[in-house]
Amino acid sequence: MKKLNKLVILFCFALTALNCSSDDDNNTEQPQNTNVITLNNETYVVNSVIVEPALGDNTFVSFSNKTETELLDAINNGTQLDNVNVFGIRINQSPLAEQTYSFSDMSNFQFEENAQIINGELEDGNILLDNNNADTNLNASTGSLTLELYTTDQIEISFQFTRNDGIIINGSYKGSYISMDNTDG
């Protein structure tokens, strides 16, 4: 009887191992490229997202290559922060909901690279996308943003804009975020 039990247990382990390994071998899905912004074959890493409700039923969402700690230190303590890439979008809704926002739902957006945060203010970046730039090629003609998950500590968000010169800017982020909701205090 003991031999039979051992054989049954070994047989179960063998089946489990074979089933797991065959699934792993047949997995051909490529991982999604998340927590990045792409523009014209350039990839910009996104290390943090800030969500900030504002007056007038607007919400600002900012994607940055800097960490939460670096950004909060620069904003709250006036620490200078260099080589900052920021994609900021003002959405005409507060609070945000899990949905797709069309181009007309966004009243302001801008993507800057190599900027600085000095005394809590963003300065001197190279503009890559804008909603109202003198160089009309940098302005977007279409765009949308999809908020797939939005909880108190996690966000899953993606966007796509097309500049007037035909360049497409895509971005996505999945992870924790900084909430700058001042309505609690």
GULUM-59820 format. One record per residue (C-alpha): chain; x negated, z negated, y; residue in one letter. Coordinates in pm, 1 decimal. Each point is the difference from the previous one (the first is absolute). Example, Ala and Ser with C-alpha at 12.3 -4.5 7.8 and 13.67 -1.06 7.14 Angstrom:
<nodes>
<node "A", <-1230.0, -780.0, -450.0>, "a">
<node "A", <-137.0, 66.0, 344.0>, "s">
</nodes>
This chain:
<nodes>
<node "A", <0.0, 0.0, 0.0>, "m">
<node "A", <-287.9, -83.0, 238.8>, "k">
<node "A", <-156.9, 339.8, -69.3>, "k">
<node "A", <329.9, 173.3, 77.9>, "l">
<node "A", <35.0, -188.7, 331.4>, "n">
<node "A", <-358.3, 90.5, 95.9>, "k">
<node "A", <61.8, 363.9, -86.3>, "l">
<node "A", <322.1, 8.7, 203.9>, "v">
<node "A", <-178.6, -157.6, 299.8>, "i">
<node "A", <-294.1, 241.6, -29.0>, "l">
<node "A", <240.1, 292.8, -32.3>, "f">
<node "A", <185.3, -112.1, 317.9>, "c">
<node "A", <-328.7, -31.7, 190.9>, "f">
<node "A", <-106.9, 343.6, -117.2>, "a">
<node "A", <328.2, 157.8, 111.5>, "l">
<node "A", <-22.6, -171.6, 338.2>, "t">
<node "A", <-357.0, 117.0, 54.0>, "a">
<node "A", <83.7, 356.9, -100.7>, "l">
<node "A", <306.3, 11.8, 224.1>, "n">
<node "A", <-190.8, -133.2, 300.6>, "c">
<node "A", <-294.0, 231.8, -42.4>, "s">
<node "A", <212.1, 312.3, -47.5>, "s">
<node "A", <192.1, -72.2, 321.8>, "d">
<node "A", <-324.6, -47.7, 187.9>, "d">
<node "A", <-143.2, 324.7, -136.7>, "d">
<node "A", <307.0, 200.2, 103.1>, "n">
<node "A", <13.3, -137.7, 353.9>, "n">
<node "A", <-88.8, 299.3, 218.1>, "t">
<node "A", <148.7, -125.7, 327.7>, "e">
<node "A", <-244.9, -11.8, 287.2>, "q">
<node "A", <8.2, -310.7, 218.8>, "p">
<node "A", <176.1, 46.9, 332.1>, "q">
<node "A", <-215.0, 5.7, 308.1>, "n">
<node "A", <138.2, -307.3, 177.7>, "t">
<node "A", <-124.3, -202.5, 294.7>, "n">
<node "A", <-139.7, 307.1, 173.2>, "v">
<node "A", <80.7, 245.4, 276.3>, "i">
<node "A", <-101.1, 362.2, -51.1>, "t">
<node "A", <-44.6, 259.5, 271.9>, "l">
<node "A", <-156.6, 341.8, -55.6>, "n">
<node "A", <-191.2, -102.6, -316.1>, "n">
<node "A", <-123.8, -321.6, 167.2>, "e">
<node "A", <98.1, -331.3, -157.6>, "t">
<node "A", <37.4, -317.3, 205.5>, "y">
<node "A", <24.0, -327.3, -192.3>, "v">
<node "A", <283.5, -236.1, 91.4>, "v">
<node "A", <-92.4, -365.2, -53.5>, "n">
<node "A", <290.7, -160.3, 184.6>, "s">
<node "A", <341.8, 57.8, 149.0>, "v">
<node "A", <159.1, -189.2, 289.9>, "i">
<node "A", <378.2, -9.9, 48.7>, "v">
<node "A", <111.9, -122.6, 341.5>, "e">
<node "A", <363.3, -8.3, 116.7>, "p">
<node "A", <34.3, 58.6, 374.9>, "a">
<node "A", <266.9, -21.5, 266.3>, "l">
<node "A", <266.0, 267.7, 2.7>, "g">
<node "A", <47.7, 31.1, -376.4>, "d">
<node "A", <-341.0, 158.0, -57.5>, "n">
<node "A", <-261.8, -79.6, -262.2>, "t">
<node "A", <-367.1, 89.1, 21.0>, "f">
<node "A", <-181.0, 80.0, -325.0>, "v">
<node "A", <-378.8, 36.9, 14.4>, "s">
<node "A", <-234.3, 115.3, -277.0>, "f">
<node "A", <-368.4, -92.8, 41.3>, "s">
<node "A", <-330.9, 32.2, -180.4>, "n">
<node "A", <-84.7, -359.7, 96.8>, "k">
<node "A", <96.1, -303.5, -208.1>, "t">
<node "A", <272.4, -246.6, 94.5>, "e">
<node "A", <-265.1, -261.7, 82.7>, "t">
<node "A", <-192.8, 235.5, 231.2>, "e">
<node "A", <315.0, 113.9, 180.7>, "l">
<node "A", <143.1, -348.4, 48.6>, "l">
<node "A", <-335.0, -126.1, 129.7>, "d">
<node "A", <-20.8, 287.7, 249.7>, "a">
<node "A", <362.3, -38.9, 112.4>, "i">
<node "A", <17.2, -380.4, 15.7>, "n">
<node "A", <-356.6, -91.1, 98.1>, "n">
<node "A", <-107.0, 298.5, 208.0>, "g">
<node "A", <-278.9, 95.4, -240.5>, "t">
<node "A", <-119.8, 356.6, 58.5>, "q">
<node "A", <61.8, 224.8, -298.2>, "l">
<node "A", <-167.6, 342.6, -24.9>, "d">
<node "A", <63.6, 313.0, -209.0>, "n">
<node "A", <372.2, -65.7, -26.3>, "v">
<node "A", <230.4, 268.0, -139.7>, "n">
<node "A", <364.4, -68.9, 86.1>, "v">
<node "A", <318.4, 191.3, -69.3>, "f">
<node "A", <282.5, -156.7, 199.5>, "g">
<node "A", <367.6, 91.3, -20.4>, "i">
<node "A", <292.1, -139.0, 200.4>, "r">
<node "A", <320.8, 21.1, -202.0>, "i">
<node "A", <330.9, -24.5, 186.7>, "n">
<node "A", <139.4, -272.9, -224.4>, "q">
<node "A", <-42.6, -374.1, -39.6>, "s">
<node "A", <0.4, -144.0, -253.1>, "p">
<node "A", <-131.3, 274.4, -224.8>, "l">
<node "A", <183.7, 98.0, -316.8>, "a">
<node "A", <-105.6, 169.0, -322.6>, "e">
<node "A", <84.2, 359.7, 91.8>, "q">
<node "A", <-146.5, 324.2, 132.2>, "t">
<node "A", <-35.6, 27.2, 376.5>, "y">
<node "A", <15.3, 349.5, 144.8>, "s">
<node "A", <-209.4, 138.3, 283.6>, "f">
<node "A", <275.2, -85.3, 250.2>, "s">
<node "A", <-9.5, -367.4, -114.8>, "d">
<node "A", <-358.0, -35.6, 128.0>, "m">
<node "A", <-43.7, -17.6, 376.1>, "s">
<node "A", <-376.6, -34.5, 4.9>, "n">
<node "A", <-292.8, 61.6, -234.7>, "f">
<node "A", <-372.7, 42.3, 34.7>, "q">
<node "A", <-298.9, 25.2, -232.8>, "f">
<node "A", <-340.2, -97.4, 141.0>, "e">
<node "A", <-339.6, -15.2, -169.1>, "e">
<node "A", <-316.7, -184.1, 105.8>, "n">
<node "A", <181.7, -214.5, 256.5>, "a">
<node "A", <-82.8, -354.1, 108.4>, "q">
<node "A", <210.2, -310.2, 38.0>, "i">
<node "A", <-119.1, -178.7, 312.6>, "i">
<node "A", <182.2, -312.2, 123.4>, "n">
<node "A", <284.1, 77.5, -240.2>, "g">
<node "A", <49.5, 355.8, 132.4>, "e">
<node "A", <-74.5, 329.6, -178.5>, "l">
<node "A", <-236.8, 221.7, 203.6>, "e">
<node "A", <-207.1, 318.7, -1.8>, "d">
<node "A", <98.7, 165.3, -327.2>, "g">
<node "A", <2.9, 366.8, -94.0>, "n">
<node "A", <362.7, 112.1, -9.1>, "i">
<node "A", <89.4, 186.9, -320.6>, "l">
<node "A", <379.7, -5.5, 38.0>, "l">
<node "A", <223.6, -88.8, 291.2>, "d">
<node "A", <360.3, 39.6, 101.3>, "n">
<node "A", <-79.3, 98.8, 359.0>, "n">
<node "A", <-353.7, 128.6, 47.9>, "n">
<node "A", <-131.3, 247.5, 257.2>, "a">
<node "A", <-148.5, 191.4, -295.7>, "d">
<node "A", <331.1, 111.9, -150.5>, "t">
<node "A", <-170.0, 85.2, -331.2>, "n">
<node "A", <-43.4, -377.4, -56.1>, "l">
<node "A", <372.9, -59.2, 40.7>, "n">
<node "A", <221.8, -8.2, -308.2>, "a">
<node "A", <287.1, 240.2, -51.8>, "s">
<node "A", <148.5, -172.3, -307.7>, "t">
<node "A", <-38.3, -323.0, -189.7>, "g">
<node "A", <160.1, -273.8, -204.5>, "s">
<node "A", <-76.3, -347.5, -127.1>, "l">
<node "A", <134.0, -156.0, -320.6>, "t">
<node "A", <15.2, -373.7, -50.9>, "l">
<node "A", <32.9, -40.4, -376.6>, "e">
<node "A", <-53.5, -377.5, -23.1>, "l">
<node "A", <17.8, -258.7, 275.1>, "y">
<node "A", <-3.9, -370.3, -93.3>, "t">
<node "A", <-135.0, -305.0, 180.3>, "t">
<node "A", <-347.8, 57.8, -143.3>, "d">
<node "A", <-17.9, 357.1, -139.1>, "q">
<node "A", <50.2, 346.4, 145.5>, "i">
<node "A", <-1.6, 347.0, -154.8>, "e">
<node "A", <7.5, 269.6, 265.3>, "i">
<node "A", <-89.2, 367.6, 35.8>, "s">
<node "A", <16.3, 258.3, 274.8>, "f">
<node "A", <-67.6, 364.0, 76.6>, "q">
<node "A", <-34.4, 177.4, 334.6>, "f">
<node "A", <-74.2, 362.6, 80.4>, "t">
<node "A", <-191.2, 66.0, 319.7>, "r">
<node "A", <86.7, 298.2, 219.3>, "n">
<node "A", <-316.7, 173.5, -124.6>, "d">
<node "A", <131.1, -24.2, -360.8>, "g">
<node "A", <-228.6, -285.5, -113.4>, "i">
<node "A", <178.8, -246.5, -230.0>, "i">
<node "A", <-66.1, -372.9, 19.6>, "i">
<node "A", <106.5, -206.1, -303.4>, "n">
<node "A", <-29.7, -371.7, -49.0>, "g">
<node "A", <105.3, -268.2, -243.5>, "s">
<node "A", <-52.8, -369.7, -48.6>, "y">
<node "A", <102.7, -245.7, -268.4>, "k">
<node "A", <-85.0, -368.5, 30.7>, "g">
<node "A", <23.8, -303.1, 223.4>, "s">
<node "A", <42.6, 34.3, 375.1>, "y">
<node "A", <-24.8, -199.8, 321.3>, "i">
<node "A", <335.6, -91.8, 149.9>, "s">
<node "A", <-16.6, -54.7, 373.5>, "m">
<node "A", <363.6, -112.3, 15.5>, "d">
<node "A", <17.8, -227.4, 303.7>, "n">
<node "A", <371.2, -74.7, -39.0>, "t">
<node "A", <-66.7, -298.2, -229.7>, "d">
<node "A", <-189.2, -207.2, 255.3>, "g">
</nodes>
